[in-house]
Amino acid sequence: MLKRLITLLLFVVAAALGLAGCTTLEVRSDVNTALFHPGQCHSFGWAGRFEDKSALRDSVANPVNEARLRAAITAHMQSIGVQFTTSNPDCLVGYGIGSHTVVEGGYPYDWAWGWGWGGGWGGWGPWGMDMPYVYHQGSIDVDLYEAKSHEPLWHASVDQSLYGATGADAEKRINAAVDAIFSKFPT
């Protein structure tokens, strides 16, 4: 009995570790190699702020999440030796939080005329009753620009949804996204 319990416990731990590996955020990053060189940014300023557009308030332009994102970016910039300044920065940092609805499956995909489940004549309907799957896909982006010319130096983004996230949950998601993004910062 004890042996079975230990085996079950090991299985649960292995499954949990396996699922934890699936939550790694995939970063897409691009460097303007013609203009970027390590050490060119000793200071940074912000390239802008979210605009107050009521249609975007719920998912994109949440000012609390903007403050969280700015704090996370500032901490990472300072950790690589780039300090925030409001006068004559070497580089500018832009950022974005976005969200859109994704629909997978269902009409017009997987619909056809013919036999369906149940052995009867199908008419117009889904093969195997494939219903659409709807979800919110979010993105957090960070951009680095040369301050004087406004030329882009680096871009990175990660799929991270903040839909419905508030408080500690939103902060955790933002920090995880920024951690992942800065793991791809060019050196």
N, C-alpha and C positions, 0 to 999 in steps of 0.2 A: 504494500500500500504506500509506504513512504517513497519507494522507488518511482511509483507512478506519479505521485505528487511532485517530486523533484523534476521528473521528465516534463510534466505539464507546466511547471513553473519556468523551466528553461525554454520551452516552446513559446510561452507567453512573452518572455523577455526578448527572445529572438524576433518574434513578430513585431513587438513594439519598436525595436531598433530598426527593423526593416521598414516599417511605416515612417519612422522619423527620417530615414534617408530619402523618402519620397517628398518630403516637404522642403527640400533644398530649392532655393530660388535661383532660376536661371537668368543670368545677366547677359544682355546684349550690349556690346560696347564697340565704339569706333573712335579712332584717333586720327587727327589730321597730322600725319607724320611730316608733312612739308613745313608745318608751322610750330608744332609742339616740340619742346625739348625739356627734359627734366630740370627742375630748378628755376624755370622762368617765372613762376608765380611765387612771390614771397608774401604777397598780401592779396586779399580779395574783397570785393564788394558784391552787392546783389544786382543782378541784371533787371530785376523788376519785382512786382508783387502780384498776387491774384487780384483780378478785377471783381468788383461787386456786381455780379450779374445774378439776378434772382433765380433764373432758370438753372444756374449751375450751383447754387448754394448747398444743396444736400450732399452731393458726392464730390464735386470738384473743388469748389472755392470755400471750403470750410476754413475759416480763419484760425481756429484752434489747431487743426491738422497742419495748416501752413506754418504756424509757430513751431509745432513739433518737428516738422521737416527741416525748417531752418536751423533749429537747435542741433539736430542730428548731423546735418551737413557741416555746420560750424565746428562741431566736435571732431569730425573726421578731417576737415581741412587743417585744424590746429594740430592734430596728431601727426600730420605729415609735414608740419613746419610752416604752414601758410596761415597767416594771421588776418583776422577781419579788420577792415578799416573803412571809414567813410570818405577819406580824402585820397585821391590818386592811387587807387589799387592797381596792381599789376594785371590782375585778372578779374573777370566777372563770373559769377555763378548764377545760372538760371535753373529752374526746377519746375516740375509739373506733377500733378496728381490727376489722373483721368479715370474714367469709367465708361463702359458701354455694355449694352445687353447683347449677348450672344445666343443664337438659337441653333441648336444642332439636331439633325434628324427631322422626321416628320415631313410634311408637304413643303416644298415640292420634291424633296429627297425621299427615296425609298417608296414612292407611290407608283403603282403600276396596275394594269388591267390583267386579271387572271386569277388563278387559284390562290386562296389564302388559307389561314388556319381554320380548322374545323372541317376541311374536306369539301366545302361548298364553293360554288362559283363566286368569285370575289367582287366583281364590279370595280368601281374606283375605290381604292382603299389601300392601306399600308400592308405591305408584306410583313407578316409576323407582328402586326399591330405596333410598329415602331412609332412611339409618340415623341414629340419634340422635347428636347432637354434645353431649358432656358436658364442662363446664369449671368451674373454680372462679372465681367472681366475688367480688372483694374490695372493701372500702370503707374509706376512712380519713375520719374526721369530726372537726371541731373546733367546739366551742360556746363562746360567751362569755355569761356571766351577770353581772347586777348583784349584788355580793357581799351587801349587806344584805338585799335582798328575794328574792334567788335567781330573779328574773325573767329569762327568756331575752332576750338582746339580739341575738345573731347566730348563725347556723348555716351551716356550709359542709361539703360532702362531695365526694369524688371517688372514682370507681371505680379502685382500685389494689389488685391482688392481691399479697399477701405469701406466698401458698401455696408452700411449699418454698424460700422465699428466706431466706438466712442471710448473715451477715457483710456484706461490702461491697455485695453485691447488694441485701440488705434495706435497708441504709442509703441506698443510691442511690434506691430506690423510695420510701422514706419521705420523703426530702428533696425529691424531685420532686413528691410529693403535697402536702406542706406548702407548697412554693413556689407551686404552682398555687392552693391554697386561699387563701393570703394575698394573691394577686393580686386577690382579690375582697373583701378586707377593706374595710368601709365607711369612707370618709373624709369 
